[in-house]
Amino acid sequence: MIKKFLNLKHYCPVDLHDPVSGKEITLDTLSEVIPPSLAKLELSRDKYIEIPEELWPVYESYRPTSIFRAKKFEHAIGTDCEIYIKDEGESPTKNHKANSAFLIAYLCKKDGIDTITTETTGNWGIALAMAGNKFGVKTICFMDYESHRKRPDRKSLMEKFGAEVIIVNPKKDEKVKDLLSLSADAAIEYTKKLKNARYIFGSVYGYFIIPQSIIGLEIKEQLSAMGQYPDIIIGSCGGGANLLGTSAIFLADILDDKRKTKIVSAEAATCPILSEGRIGMFSIDNLKYYPLMKTYGIDGLKKGNYIGGLGSTIVASPVAYFHGRGLIEVDQFSSNEAKNAAELFFKSEERFVALETGYAIASVIKQARINNKKIIVVNISSGDTDKQFYGELS
Ligand SMILES: Cc1ncc(COP(=O)(O)O)c(C=O)c1O
């Protein structure tokens, strides 16, 4: 069992600034917005962060998640690369979000917070609702109208764990820049009226990204037990949790040990956050509430099909920093390419993957075709709740 998370910000420059003064944010100012324990984690530059002992049994109940070689999928692609699948679908909520939800809900409880509010396109809300329920913190999830239409089951899954779910519609004449900030703004406005409540964003920030590092730390140990080390790591990228969670230790190995692993971010063509994002000061909200982060941002999404959690207009600062240094590459796919990739994966491995994971699978196919005899690793989120995306397969 992994006992320490890896904090990639150890290698990165200062990224967080006060949204009002524009100056580097202090622990005291940040602690007014997010609970002090999360603020401390957010500003930490330590390479390793101890996992609180009280959480060991929680993570142990579903970790380490399995890793398996997808031989049938390799055969379907016609590649001599070895493809390893890290199965975050084994988490209690069928995706990687639970890793962050447990730490966040635990620290909020420890800091005496009664209510956590958040935005969600579905998956994150379920994870937070479950973790809030476990640690006795009320959760209120704000879900945009479009995600609710596309993922109608998610609301009742959140409610099953005791969360309150508020569906967010644009205000009259409001131009929606992106669905995540629409819900984030609604959640923040609501939170300000509550007593002892905090708004927690479901990606991008260190408190969310750091616990995801457990995925890559396990992959490294699991592959090492097979005498392997990855050549290529692929993650789908919305806010960056999945991508950095899978690749953090391998990025650290590149920097510390001059390893040559290729890290690939699979992004949606309608949200080209790495390909077209510009460096600047951004926040997920439009209310000058959350800290500004020096990272890549885009003004809004391009027209196209629904992309769920991949529609973030800002990305975790380490993604921007390492992309800027040439250590993270990008593969971009249309929703059809992602869907076709997910279907091919289903037909060969008989596993449904989340809509967002389809983009990572498309990248696996591309990388397996342009490389020879490489070890490729991807982390999948899967579950029967995701089969609604696969048309005739559902
Ligand atoms: C299954 C899955 N993968 C990937 C993502 C993208 O978000 P992030 O980059 O923060 O992991 C999401 C977000 O909702 C998701 O649900």
The ligand as a Gaussian input file, in Angstrom:
#p B3LYP/6-31G(d) Opt

LIG

0 1
 C      -13.698000       9.454000     -16.307000
 C      -13.083000      10.802000     -16.430000
 N      -11.865000      10.935000     -17.005000
 C      -11.272000      12.142000     -17.143000
 C      -11.903000      13.287000     -16.693000
 C      -11.208000      14.587000     -16.907000
 O      -10.952000      15.317000     -15.767000
 P       -9.479000      15.379000     -15.154000
 O       -8.553000      15.837000     -16.251000
 O       -9.584000      16.351000     -14.067000
 O       -9.140000      14.018000     -14.689000
 C      -13.166000      13.202000     -16.095000
 C      -13.859000      14.390000     -15.576000
 O      -15.013000      14.406000     -15.258000
 C      -13.779000      11.930000     -15.948000
 O      -14.977000      11.789000     -15.368000

